[in-house]
């Protein structure tokens, strides 16, 4: 029986955030985390693959305009895709949530794909 992926992912993200340095935790406060089963059609229409694990949307903290009324930055985790990658193993799922969340948070912090690869967050 498949566990409650939303609950597992939320617990993993909470654990990850609690282990961030105080500076990073404060910097990441504006970022909203959303949990979806799979990417929706709008995301696929942007050219992303259906097996996408996560996505960062919004301005990075380096680009953010404090006077703009833009929606808050957000990280979307695609739980069914993460579960499939983990091959149904809850421990691997939690690790994949961790890696994906930190990867997407890295985009908010201003890191590009090369920076994230150097940090083993690819």
Secondary structure, 3 states (H helix, E strand, C coil): CCCCHHHHHHHHHHHHHHHCCHHHHHHCCCCEEEEECCCCHHHHHCCCCCCCCEEEECCCCCCCCCCCCCCCCEEEEEHHHHHHHCCCCHHHHHHHHHHHHHHHHHHHHCCCHHHHHHCCCC
